[in-house]
Amino acid sequence: MKTRLVIGLWMCCLFVPACTHTGKQPQGEPVEIKQELGQRVEKYWQARLDEEYFTTYQMERSSFKENTPIKLYVQLFGFYNPLKDFSIQEIQVSAHDAKVILECTYILQYARGRVTQEKIKTLEDEWVYEDGQWYHVFQRINI
């Protein structure tokens, strides 16, 4: 029963609208804003690659963290196929949010890990600007 409640709460937090913000916009020239966001995206995905989930948790938007305990967040990544590599393809910034197009290479495991295959997937990663910083919008990734 407790597990269902935790999973239910986690599912609810996925439906929090991505458009909530604090009213502040990123400051600077568009090129500088993209550079700042690009560095943040690079740090986030490198931490995912290195399985440093406590680091990525701190970079998730506040509404997600309010509804998802870190222990559950770390457990969620046990269900994902290992990330092998990533590259940023494009960054699109609007007033308070951004979309980042990534190309990710995953390692698919079959037969209890004995057979592996690489799969390249293009992802549209969402980010939101809150409290003077860019934060990742968590979403499930279907490979």
C-alpha positions, 0 to 999 in steps of 0.5 A, a space after each residue: 500500500 505504501 509503495 502504491 502511495 509513493 508511486 502515485 505521488 511520483 506520478 502526480 508530480 510528472 503532471 505539474 505544468 512546466 510553465 510555472 516560474 518566479 517571474 524572473 527572466 534570464 539576464 544577458 544577451 541570447 548567446 550568453 543565456 544559451 551558453 549558461 544553459 548549455 553549461 548547466 545541461 552539460 553538467 546535468 547530463 554528465 552527472 547522469 552519465 556518471 550515475 551521480 544522481 544526488 547531483 542531478 536531483 539538485 538540478 531538478 525543478 523545485 516542484 518536482 523535488 517537493 513531491 519526490 523524495 531523493 530516495 525514490 528519485 535514485 531508485 527510478 534510475 535503476 529502471 533505466 538502461 545505462 547511458 553511454 554518451 550524449 551530445 547537445 544538438 540544439 538549444 531553444 530558449 524562450 522567456 522562462 523555459 527552454 528546450 534542448 535537443 540531445 542525442 543520447 546513446 543507451 546500452 540496451 541489455 537483453 538476457 540478463 545483461 549477457 547481450 547488449 546493444 547500443 541505441 541512439 535516441 534523440 530527446 527533447 529535454 525541457 528546462 525552466 528558469 527559476 530563482 535565477 537558475 536553470 532547472 531540469 524538468 524531469 520526464 520519463 524517457 522511453 527507449 
